[in-house]
Amino acid sequence: MHVCATNCLAGNTIQKVEWALKNHLQKDSIRCELLKQRIEMEPDDRVWPKFNDELISIVSRKLKSKQLSKKGRFFYQETYCIAKNNQAYLLMSQGEAKKAYPLLKKTIKIAEKNHLNQACVYLYSSLANYYEIIGDYDGLINYAKKALEFAEKINDPEQISTLTANLSYSLGLFERNEEARYYLLKSIAVAKKHKRYGVLSHDYYLLAVEECEHGNISKSIECGLLSLKYSKKSHSRDNELAAYRHLGTLYNKFDELDKAEEYLKKSLYLARKMNVKEEISHSYINLSNVYLKQVERAKTASEKAKLLDRIEAYLLKALDITKRSQLKEVHAYALYKYAMFQLHQATLAKKSTNPESAQKYREASKKNYLESLVLSEELDDEQMICETHNQLAAIYLNENNLQQAVFHGTKSYALLGSIEDQPETVMSIATTLKKIFQAQKNFKLAFEMGQLEHRMSNKVFNLENKTKVVKADFKIQQQVREAQIDLLKQKNELVSLQSERKNLYLVVFVVGFLFIGLVALFLFIRFKQRKKTELLAQKMADAELIFEQKQRASESEIKAIKSQMNPHFFYNALNSIQGYVLTGEQQKASESIGLFSELSRSVLESSRTNEIALYDELELLESYLKLECMRMPKIRYEIEYSADLRLYDLFLPPMIVQPIVENSVKHGLANKENGGLITLRFVSEENTLRIEIEDDGIGREAAGKIGSMKPRKGSSFSTEANMTRIELLNESYGLAITQEILDKEDEHGNSLGTLIILVIPQDTY
């Protein structure tokens, strides 16, 4: 699809946009936005260009006007660049890349001159595509990086995530692995932050493959499971299928056959559901590989026979599907695997003294190998050609047909370069040729093949040892993981038992307390006339003191709870949502409702516990700030923390930061004419969590004059209540939480905003 990007309203369809275009004929910015939406929705390259031509016509006419505002000129210039980018895309898709190049270069100059950063992202992405088409891969990478640079300037998470993932893939193709890994991890970080689950599932799959290639099996499985998790969240069936296949083949490689079968069966089920013939065929072949290993572990003859029947049935299904679907490459591979299976059957028949059956299987195997060879040669698949020739050479040698054995053996030897990274296959070829030359009494060549066989056997030995070490390490890690799971289960059971015991103690305590209370009440009624006036007065004084203490504690708690979420904020948020609905801004209304719902849920969940992870507090704060920014677009925010900050391992009292943030937004930024920026920083240092809330608002003194803040203390109700809550927390739980408020001023004493520093010790948590 072309690169034109628009903010389509949620739920818009082609029919809705077509209706809007028919009813809004005025050549203005609204029609331009509708045209951009229509272009983005249209997959047919024969249809959307007419809308793009109209877009260029409107924009060109508008740009000639001298009455345009600065904002209007910016909009039409950016729209013009996007439309020209669409033209370049069309030229490249029609095979006229040379015509697209000058158009892109000219439009980039316009975009850069007028600081149209969004347009620059699309234009440089298209220029990178141009260099990919002409085969200049350095140009592809350089201009993709340039597009990423502009995406980061405008802080567009979707573009940043997509561009970093594409860059990683391109760099990986050219074996610039370190750089590719850097961009892949960057893409994951951005996608995590903005919850782009589709990108995460794809990126974790790539990372799983990379870790597997480097021998980090446990890490590869972990990444594969994460890819699976995010593919389900994003409903990305392609990524889910790839994750199942990767995990299945990986577990098979390390002889975890039950898990391999489980994941490959899921892969087969999903491939059938999606009706992807190639993946269905691969799933059947991969499952047959697992069952072939299970044959070796089978304890009874009947169990072996069932597995062998299943293998043959699956391979025949794969052959049938690939033949009917004309999947030549997979069909060649399926023929090769079926031929190997038939050769295995021939060996079993020979062992059971059934020569006729063994010969029948050998002939069928030879026939399938020859069919596979023809297809592989047609596809120019050198590796398959080499391995098939070697198998045929071994078969003909076994039949004492030396002429055909030499023919196929030398053919496989000539293609050793295609499998030089597979010492086991090279050793097999050398062994076969050694036997052939020995049969021909060509001892010189037999000796040379023997030397090659010896060299490869050493490599295979080292490789097998390395694989054994990796397998052992993998099994140990699996055992450790299982032990950790068992330990966690035991801990949970222990916690459950302790909880039940506590409940029992609580019931006993309550019953005892009620009994004592009833007895005390009875005694009090019986002997109240005999009580001395002084004792009654003392009791009343004590009761009054206890009541006052409880009342103060309750009032502080109420203040803390009230300061957690200002009711006026809910009122304003709902008013904003109502406004979006009434004005037809469905996307904003939908986003506001989603954020409002998520924020309300987070507040309710956090109110049930005495501590929460920093990760959950960050989610709550970001939802709150997004909603405030939608209500007051002039306000901006930034949340800063290092990539290695342990978000799940740092804890703090729930809703301790939000009242401070609300106070900064309400009194510091909302009263500032041009809005402002609030920055939240989170730093872990010396067993403490340091939180800085900084704004460039009007300052506490100015806010006090307006009347929104208390001049007595220079802080809002929520800040005062929060400080009281901190004191209560410190007294009740033995904490040492500190809060410091600093007024920022320039050299002339003018306010530059407010900085609040909150330090929360972590040794208690």
KAKABEL-V128989 format. One record per pair of residues at least 24 apart in sequence whose ideal C-beta (glycine too) atoms are under 6 Angstrom apart, sorted by sequence separation. I is the first residue (numbers start at 1). J is the second residue. If there is no record, write none. Layout:
{{I:J} {I:J}}
This chain:
{{409:433} {599:623} {598:623} {599:624} {672:697} {736:761} {32:58} {81:107} {121:147} {161:187} {201:227} {288:314} {339:365} {386:412} {427:453} {669:695} {672:698} {14:41} {56:83} {287:314} {288:315} {409:436} {668:695} {671:698} {55:83} {595:623} {669:697} {8:37} {101:130} {121:150} {141:170} {161:190} {201:230} {241:270} {261:290} {339:368} {366:395} {386:415} {427:456} {664:693} {668:697} {735:764} {6:36} {81:111} {100:130} {120:150} {121:151} {160:190} {161:191} {200:230} {201:231} {260:290} {284:314} {338:368} {339:369} {406:436} {426:456} {427:457} {6:37} {27:58} {52:83} {405:436} {595:626} {664:695} {4:36} {386:418} {595:627} {615:647} {661:693} {97:130} {117:150} {157:190} {197:230} {201:234} {257:290} {284:317} {285:318} {335:368} {382:415} {386:419} {423:456} {427:460} {614:647} {615:648} {660:693} {6:40} {52:86} {284:318} {635:669} {657:691} {4:39} {81:116} {161:196} {201:236} {383:418} {613:648} {671:706} {4:40} {97:133} {117:153} {118:154} {197:233} {198:234} {257:293} {335:371} {336:372} {382:418} {383:419} {423:459} {424:460} {614:650} {667:703} {77:114} {82:119} {85:122} {117:154} {157:194} {197:234} {202:239} {205:242} {237:274} {257:294} {281:318} {335:372} {402:439} {423:460} {628:665} {78:116} {81:119} {85:123} {88:126} {121:159} {161:199} {165:203} {198:236} {201:239} {205:243} {208:246} {241:279} {252:290} {394:432} {397:435} {565:603} {592:630} {613:651} {390:429} {393:432} {397:436} {645:684} {650:689} {281:321} {332:372} {611:651} {635:675} {49:90} {78:119} {85:126} {280:321} {281:322} {634:675} {636:677} {637:678} {638:679} {639:680} {640:681} {641:682} {667:708} {612:654} {667:709} {332:375} {277:321} {332:376} {29:75} {32:79} {328:375} {45:93} {277:325} {606:654} {278:327} {281:330} {606:655} {667:716} {329:379} {278:330} {285:337} {699:751} {663:716} {573:627} {700:754} {576:631} {663:718} {662:718} {663:719} {697:753} {696:753} {695:753} {572:631} {659:718} {695:754} {694:755} {659:722} {693:756} {692:757} {691:758} {690:759} {688:759} {689:760} {688:761} {689:762} {688:762} {687:762} {653:729} {687:763} {4:82} {3:85} {4:86} {2:86} {3:89} {668:754} {2:89} {564:655} {563:659} {566:662} {660:756} {652:760} {651:765} {3:122} {3:125} {3:126} {563:718} {563:721} {563:722} {560:721} {559:721} {560:725} {556:724} {556:728} {254:471} {254:474} {215:470} {217:474} {218:477} {10:586} {9:586} {10:587} {9:587} {10:590}}
